[in-house]
């Protein structure tokens, strides 16, 4: 089921207001609604439009992890950490580093078994 917020945001896709912030907002709402696949698509578009959007990288990593793509999630977090550090966004970099370590441990334990 599409929420009213998602429906309203979808109306703006393809208009002059379409941009990284709109795609981030859509991705965030899709994640809240439990639709990680659509979230992943919107967040990938957000970082394509603004590669320096550290918050979008963080949510993209989360969406990728939730769609069963741990390596892609790890790559997104690493990219996001780099972006956040360049911008001086220390908190976002720290959060993504924690998530990246968790995924790395998961990947390493999967290879060990």
URLINNOR-V688289 format. One record per backbone hydrogen bond with DSSP energy under -1.0 kcal/mol. NH is the residue of the N-H (numbers start at 0). CO is the residue of the C=O. Records with the same first field share a line. If there is no record, write none. Layout:
BEGIN
NH->CO ; CO
END
This chain:
BEGIN
6->2
7->3
8->4
9->5
10->6
11->8
12->9
14->11
17->14
22->18
23->19
24->20
25->21
26->22
27->23
28->24
29->25
30->26
31->27
32->28
33->30
34->29
38->34
39->35
40->36
41->37
42->38
43->39
44->40
45->41
46->42
47->43
48->44
49->45
52->49
53->51
56->52
57->53
58->54
59->55
60->56
61->57
62->58
63->59
64->60
65->61
66->62
67->64
68->63
72->68
73->69
74->70
75->71
76->72
77->73
78->74
79->75
80->76
81->77
82->78
83->79
84->80
85->81
86->82
88->83
89->87
92->88
93->89
94->90
95->91
96->92
97->93
98->94
99->95
100->96
101->97
102->98
103->99
104->100
105->101
106->102
107->103
108->104
109->105
110->106
111->107
112->108
END
